[in-house]
C-alpha cells in the first residue's frame, strides 16, 4: 500500500509540487482557478519536464519525492475521511493538489495547518536544490504567477 501511495505521488509528479514551490502559489490565489489565460506551450524552447529544466540528479529527484510523499501524508492526516476521499479522487483524476484542496471548502484552522505543511515542505525542497537550480525554478514559475503575487 505504501508503494502504491508513493507511486501515486510520483504520478502527480515533481512538476506539480515544484510549481507550488515559490511561496504563496498553493493557497494565496483568491480568484477562480481558471481565470488566468492559458499560455501556449512552445516545444522548441521548453524542457520536457521540471526535472530536465532544473537538471536534477537522481538523488535530488528521490529526495524531493520523499518530501512530497511526507507532505501528502501530513495533509491527508488533517482532512476528514470524506475530505480525504474527495481530495484523493481529484488528485488521481489529474487535478492540481492546491486546487483540489481549495475545492474542499476547509475550515480556517485546517487551511492554516495545511499552509504550514506546504511551506515547511517547500523549504525542505529548496534545501535539496542548488542555488542555480532554485534560480532557474523561480525564473520558470514567476512568469506563470498571477500579477500581484510575489
Order of alpha helices (4+ residues) and beta strands (2+ residues): alpha-alpha-alpha-alpha-alpha-alpha-alpha
